[in-house]
Amino acid sequence: MRVLFWSAFAAFLVDQASKYVVIHLWQLWRIRVIDVLPPWLNFIYGENRGINFGLFGDGSNASRYILISLALVICIGVLVWMRRGRFGIKERISAGLLIGGALANVVDRLVYGYVLDFINNSLPGWNNPFVYNLADVFIFAGAIGLILFADDKSKAPKKRQ
């Protein structure tokens, strides 16, 4: 479980540090856009009150606390699943990334009332209107890792017929 904790802690810390540097120190909240490697990578200030791509983002306090509760329930569910099974290091790192990213976005919702997003990827001739943050990357990577690697070794193998 130590690997899970440290990967969750690292994902949480990296996300929160990146938001602090880009949004507060570099004042993205004020200037709104920083072209890093245009059009491939830009920092664009975003306030996400919903889930991915702003879905269910009506801005009400009820939806805010529903999304916080849902994220916490998922984190607890993944943690219980990991504790009950016998999983390897790849599964525990994946679970930690998912949990750390989810908790980082929960902290944003509690502190700001929305999730701070700032990363934008576009292509020449195509302007992507969506932004995301590193917590979203960690959540996605953790979920994909759990799908690819999760094989509970405590379960008995099935008999061949």
Secondary structure, 3 states (H helix, E strand, C coil): CHHHHHHHHHHHHHHHHHHHHHHHHCCHHHHCEEEEECCCEEEEEEEECCCHHHCCCCCCHHHHHHHHHHHHHHHHHHHHHHHHCCCCHHHHHHHHHHHHHHHHHHHHHHHHCCEEEEEECCECCECCCCCECHHHHHHHHHHHHHHHHCCCCCCCCCCCC
